[in-house]
Amino acid sequence: MLRFSTELNSKLNWQGSMVYRNSWVGSDKLGLDRNYRIALLDDTTSFGRSETWIAQNTVNMRVNKDWSSHLQLGFTQLQNQITELSTAQREFGLTNRMYLANWRNQHTLIENSAEKRHWHIYWGGQGRHETVARREDSYANERTMASGFLETDAQYHDLSGQVGFRVEHYDEFGDHTLLKAALAYQLLPDLTVRVSGGSGFRIPAYTEQLFRFFGNPGLKPERSTSGEVSLDWLPVDTLRITVSGYYNRYDNLITQAYSLDGPIRFPGIPGPTTVNIEDASVAGVEVNTQYTGSNGRDAGFSYTFSDNKDLQTNLELPLRPSHLARLWGQQRLSQWPIIVWAEAVIRSSTWNDATNTLPIEQSIQLNAMVRYAISKQFGLYVRGENLTNTRTSQFYSNNMPGTMVFGGFQLSL
C-alpha cells in the first residue's frame, strides 16, 4: 500500500493512496458430494488468481471559515480468474472496474462548543460507473449511478439530532429517494440515549449476479427500512458499555444460500447460489463493552442476539446465527515494544438453506497475534488463525481450513 499527503497551501490539502494485491489460491469445482448434492469439491488440478487495484485521490479545501469542501476521486479494478485443468484447460472469471467521484460540502451556521450548540448543513453528490467483462463467454455490461444529498445536524445543550435525504438515479433501476434521521439526548454526564432510523436501497453486485459458482443474473435490488435505539454508558473513565436494540425490514433481501432451485449452471438441481428472500426481518439486541487500562491492557466483549425471519415462511434466514459473541484482549509490554493480541469468536448453529434443512453447527474460533515494533514505521508480526482447529463449515461444502500461522512485516512511509 502506498499513501501520501501534502499541504498545497493553508487552505488546501491533497491526499492519495494506492493498493495492489495479487494472490494465487487453489480452486474448487461443482459436482456431486457423498450425499448426492451439488457442492464445491476439491480439485487439485485447478487454481484461481485474484488481482486488485485500488487508487484514490482526495482534495480537502477550506473555502472560507464557515465552508469546507471535500472531493474524492477513486478507481477500483477487481479481476479473478479460475483455470480448470481436470479435463481440458478452461478459464473462467470476471474483470470488474469502478470509477467513483464523491463531492461533499459542509457549512457551519452555528459553532459554540462552550455552550454545546452547533448547526451544520451538508450537501453534495456522487457519481459511479461500473463495467464488467466475463472471461468464459466475452459477456460485458456497464451501469451508472448518480445521486445528490442534503443533510443537517444540530446540537442544543444535551439534545442533538440529524436528518437528511438522498436521491439516487440508476440507469438500470430507476430513481429512489432515501431518508435518514437520528436523535441523541445526554440524560447524565455519563449516559446518552440514541434513536435512529432510515431507508436503504442496494443493487446486486456484479459478482452476486455473474460469479461462476454463486452468481444469479435474476437477482432483484434489495430495499430496506431500519430503526435502532441504544444506550451509551461510561460508568468509569476506562469502561464504555453500549446496549442497542434494532429492527430491519427487507424486501428482496440478497443473501447466499443452498437453494433447492439450484445454481444457474444446474437449474432445478439443489446447489449453492445467491437468492432473494422476498420479505424478511432481522431484529435483535447487541451489547458492546470496551475496557482501556492504564497498564497497557485493553479488552472488550460483544454479544449479539438476532431473530432472523423469512416473513412468508416464518423460517430462519440462511447463514445468520442467532447468537454471536466475541471476546478480545490486548497487552502492550512496558519493557519491550511488543503487543500481544487474542480473540475468541463464538457462533451458534444456523442453516445453510432457506428451507432450514441443512444445519450449520455451532463453532468456537481462536485467533492471536504478536507484533514487535522495531520503529514507528516498521514492525514484524506473527499471527495465528483458527488455533482451535475448528473445521465447522460456515457454508455447505465450503470447508473451513485448519489452524493457520503466518508472519509478515508492516512498513509505513
Disulfide bonds with the S-S distance in Angstrom:
none
